[in-house]
Amino acid sequence: MGEKFNDVKKHLKNFWQGVEDEYDIVMYNHAAVTIIEVKYKAHINDIPTVLKKAETFRILFPNYKDFKIYLGLASMSFYPELEQECINEGIAIIKQIGDTVVINDKHLKVF
């Protein structure tokens, strides 16, 4: 990704014009926002929820509507089909391997 972020918020929530959403982790800089959905055990059914976060964030936080938005899914466990779907959709994969957190963002796309 190559972005550096200088602010991080946890459990950000907003409601505006009939739209409501909550964001587990949000990182900001002067031109980009990264939204990370955190699940103990992620499932492929979580992908549409993650994808919707970019859309709702632009509505709920209009100051960031022109920013690049990146999406990530963090989980203690992934399975091959879930990882492949994240890759297909351009969502970063954040997973624990032993005592290390590994981030796969080679396929990341701007939303």
C-alpha positions in Angstrom: 0.0 0.0 0.0 2.8 2.4 0.9 0.5 4.7 2.9 1.5 6.0 6.4 -1.3 6.9 8.7 -1.1 9.4 11.6 -4.4 8.8 13.4 -6.2 5.7 14.5 -9.7 5.4 15.9 -11.4 2.3 17.4 -15.1 1.5 17.5 -16.1 4.6 15.5 -19.9 4.8 15.1 -22.2 7.3 13.4 -25.8 7.7 12.3 -26.9 10.2 9.7 -29.7 10.5 7.2 -31.0 7.0 8.0 -27.6 5.4 7.6 -25.9 3.8 10.5 -22.6 1.9 10.7 -19.8 1.0 13.1 -16.2 0.7 12.2 -13.8 -1.5 14.3 -10.6 0.3 13.3 -10.2 3.4 11.2 -6.8 4.9 10.2 -6.4 8.3 8.6 -3.9 10.5 6.9 -4.2 13.6 4.7 -5.6 11.7 1.7 -6.6 8.2 2.6 -8.7 6.2 5.1 -8.3 2.5 6.0 -11.2 0.7 7.5 -10.5 -2.6 9.2 -13.3 -5.0 10.1 -12.2 -7.3 13.0 -13.7 -10.8 13.5 -12.6 -13.5 15.8 -13.4 -16.1 13.1 -14.1 -14.5 9.8 -16.4 -16.1 7.2 -16.9 -15.5 3.5 -20.3 -14.1 4.4 -18.5 -11.2 6.1 -17.2 -9.9 2.7 -20.3 -7.9 1.7 -20.3 -6.2 5.1 -16.7 -5.2 4.7 -17.3 -3.9 1.1 -20.3 -1.8 2.3 -18.1 0.0 4.8 -16.5 2.2 2.1 -20.0 3.4 0.9 -21.4 4.1 4.4 -18.2 5.8 5.6 -18.5 8.4 2.7 -22.1 9.1 3.7 -21.5 9.2 7.5 -18.3 11.2 7.3 -18.7 13.5 4.3 -15.4 15.3 5.1 -13.7 12.2 3.8 -15.8 11.6 0.7 -13.0 12.4 -1.7 -10.3 10.4 0.2 -9.0 7.1 -1.0 -10.5 4.3 1.1 -8.8 1.0 1.7 -10.5 -2.0 3.3 -9.1 -4.8 5.5 -10.4 -7.9 7.3 -8.6 -8.9 10.4 -9.3 -12.4 11.9 -7.7 -15.0 14.1 -8.5 -17.6 11.4 -8.8 -17.6 7.7 -9.5 -20.4 5.2 -8.4 -20.6 1.6 -11.8 -19.6 0.0 -12.1 -16.6 2.3 -8.5 -15.4 1.6 -9.1 -15.8 -2.2 -12.4 -13.8 -2.0 -10.6 -11.0 -0.1 -7.9 -11.0 -2.9 -10.6 -10.9 -5.6 -12.4 -8.0 -3.9 -9.2 -6.0 -3.1 -9.5 -6.3 0.7 -6.4 -6.6 2.8 -5.9 -9.8 4.8 -4.7 -9.3 8.4 -4.1 -12.6 10.2 -2.2 -14.1 13.1 0.4 -16.7 12.3 2.0 -17.9 15.6 3.0 -14.8 17.5 3.1 -12.6 14.4 0.5 -10.6 12.7 0.8 -10.8 8.9 -0.8 -8.3 6.5 -1.3 -9.3 2.9 -2.1 -6.1 1.0 -0.5 -6.9 -2.4 -4.0 -7.0 -4.0 -5.4 -4.0 -2.2 -7.6 -1.7 -4.3 -8.9 1.8 -3.7 -12.6 2.2 -3.0 
